[in-house]
């Protein structure tokens, strides 16, 4: 894989909006992650920007990063459709 293709693959989640308020606890005891936006990522970590403007780092080492992100982006609560 060429280096520019690798960068695109690694950075494919930037700009996605998180709809999960807790994200399985990867941001500690935060419950304010709804509507945060992924602004940076690596092989096993992401940084999201929450609505107050603060960045939040999440270490996902040992977990399937893409599966978690997909779950957090696509989650629906209760009567949301």
C-alpha angles and dihedrals in degrees: 000000000000118000094247090051090051091052091051091050094049094045097045094113098055111121096023116134119232114224097182114094095206108025094210090297095291089133093050120246095342121134097176102082098109110119093013116143127224107238103167138018144175135185094291107008142058137194119214128190112224124210093266088061096251120133118233122200121212122193107207097174112152094019133092098262096192094049091051093047092047090051093048093047096046101039117128123196125213111307097006113122 
